């Protein structure tokens, strides 16, 4: 409090800005400490972490495990710190309790954001949904082409690029191999996407830009091999992703 002398000699007391802020800060601090130290509050971070895990499990988007590394680390951190908060039934230091609760909540929120990013933009494995049109084996003469298709069900979650890996194998493994003289030209023929052609060797991978709103994908495969060779072609990897 500060005082000032009025015109008639009276003294007026006014709270200083510093005093008001200090009182308000102390009140807020006391409320937070009281809430954090309350016995029922110790369960909240753990319940929040478990709820985030359950929701993530019911909305799992598929794809390679490596893209979930950040989410897994944050989920483990949120559960670990929340469990430590619960097990500490009679904590003596409010700062330790506050740090455990804060770290758990922040890790839960960060993990959820990481999971949503993967769900919206992460890779989706659609290898099992690649449909082959055309008979096999293929050769280097009259029967040298087939088509690979992805239909609307495989493209339900929109992505703008496709990574395709093809296996090309000798139709008669017991005979001389034709692999050194074999390659394939892959041509993307899809409405809404620019025409693209890629040439790959056996076991090679090609990447295609799909654009936005593509409902079906067709890739024509044309085999190049030596005379008299017959080859089997099939997709061993098909991954949708955002480039």
N, C-alpha and C positions, 0 to 999 in steps of 0.2 A: 504494500500500500504506500502511496505518496500523498503528501499534503500540500495544499496551496492556500495562500492567504487571500480572502475575498476583499472587496472594496470596503466593507464595513468592519473588517477585522476578524470575521469568522474564518475558521479553518475548514476546508473541504478535503475529504479523503477520497482518492480515486485509485482503483486497482491498476497496477501497471500491466502492460502487455505481457511482460516476462512472467509476472506472477500468475496471470490468468492461464497462459499456455502451460506453465508448470503444473498447476492444479489439474487442468484438463488431461494432460499427459499422464499424470499419476493416477487419475481416476480410470482412464482407459487401460493403463498397465495393470491396475489392480483387478479390473473386471476380467481381463484376459487371463491373468494368473489364476484367478478364482475359478474361471471356467475350465482352464487346462488341467488344473489339479483336482477337479471334481471327479469322483470315482466313475461315474457313468461316461465321462468324456473319453476315457482311455479306450473305449471300444469303437469310437467313431472312425478313426483312421483305418482300423482293420476292416470294419464293415464296408467302408468306401473302397478299399483295395480289393476285397473279395467281390463286391458288386461289379467293379470294372473287369475283373477276370471272367466272371460269369457271362457278362454281356459280350466280351471279346470272343469267348468260346462259342457262343451261339451265332456269331456273325463271322466266323473264320473264313477269310477270302481265298485260301489256297495259295500255292506258289512255293518257291524254294525257301527253305528254313532260314537262310542267311539274311533275308530281308527283315526278319523279326528279331534280329540281335538286339537292337536298341530297345525295342519294346520289352523283350525278355529281361534285360538288365534292369530297366526301370521298374518292372513289375516285381522282380525279386527284391529290389531295394525298398519298395513301398511295403511289401509284406514283411520283410525283415525288421524294418524300423517300427511298423505297427505292432508286430508281435512282441518286440522288446518293450514297447510302451505298455502293452497289456500285462506282461509278466512282471513288470515293476509295480507291484501292488501298492507299495508305500514309499514312493520316491520322496527324497528329502530336498532335492534341488529342482526348483521350478524351471530353471534354464534347461536342464537336461530333458525334462518332460516336454517343454516347448519345442526344443530342437527335434526330438524324435517325432513329435506330432507334425511339425511343419515339414520335415523332410519326407515323411510318409505321404502327406497330402500332395506336396509338389511332385513327388515321383509318380504318384497315381495319375495326376493330371497330365504330366509329361508323357507317361506311358500310353495313356489313352489317345493323346494327340498323335503320337508315333504310330499307334495301331490304325487310327483313322487315315493317316497318310498312306500307309501300305494298302489299306482296304480300297482307297480311292485311286491310287496311282501305282500300286505295286504290280509285280509280275503275276500272271495267271497261267498255270500249266494246262493246256488244252490238247495235249498229245493224244489222249484217248478219244478225242472228238474229231480228229482228222479223218475225213471220209475219202476213200480212194475210188476213182472212177476209171475203169479201163482194165483189161486183162493183162496178166503177166505170165511168163517172163517177157522182158523187153529185149530188143536186139538193135543192131546198128543199121538195119535196112528198113523193111516195110512196117514193122510193129515196134515203134520206138517212142511212143508218147502215151502219157496218162495224165489225169488231173487230180489234184488234191483240193478238197473243199472244207471250209468251216462254215456252218450254218448259223442262224440267228441265236440258237440256244448257247453256242460256244462264245458268242459275242455279246452276251447279255450285259456284261460289265464293260463299258466302253474303254478301249485303249487305242492308241494311235499308231502302234507298230507291232510287227510280228517277227519273231525269231524262229526260223525253221531249220531243223537238222535232218538230213536224209542219210539213210544207210543204203548203200548200193553193194550187193553181194552177188557172187557167182551163183547162177541157178543150179549148176552141177559142181558142188564143192570138190568132188573127187578128181575132176579134170584140171587142166592147166588154168591158172587164174588169169582173168582178163582185167583185173583192177588197175594195173599201171596204165592201161590204154583207155580208161573209162572216165567220163565226166558227164555232167548233166547241166542243161540250161533250164533255169526256173523263170517263168514269166508270170507276173501278177496281172490278172485280167479281172479287175473289180471296178464296178461303177463307183464314182466318187473318189477314186484313187488314181494317181498318175501311173501310166504304164511303166513297169520296171522289169528288167531282166538281170539275172545273176547267174554266173557259172560257178559250179562247185565241184569238188572232187568227192569220191566216196567218203562218207562220214563228215562232210563239210557242213557249214552253217551259213545260211543267207538271211539277211535282215531286210524287211520291206516296210515302207511307210504306208499306213492305211488311210490316214486322214480321219475326219470326224464323221460319225453317223453311219459307218459301214455296217450293213446288216448281213452280208455274206462275203466270203472270200474264196476266190478260185485261183489256183496256181497251176499252170500247165508245166509239166516236166517232160523234157525232150532228152533222150539218152544219146550219148555219143560213145561208141565203143568199136572195137575191131571187128572185122568180118568173122562171122561164125560164133561170136560171143552172145550168150544169153544171160541177162542179169535180172535180179529181183530188186525192186525199189520200194522202200517204205519209210514213213516218218518215224524217227526215234525221239524227236523233241519238237514241240510247238509251244511257244511261250508268247503270250500277249503282254505288252508293257507300254508305258508312256515314255516316248523318246525325249 
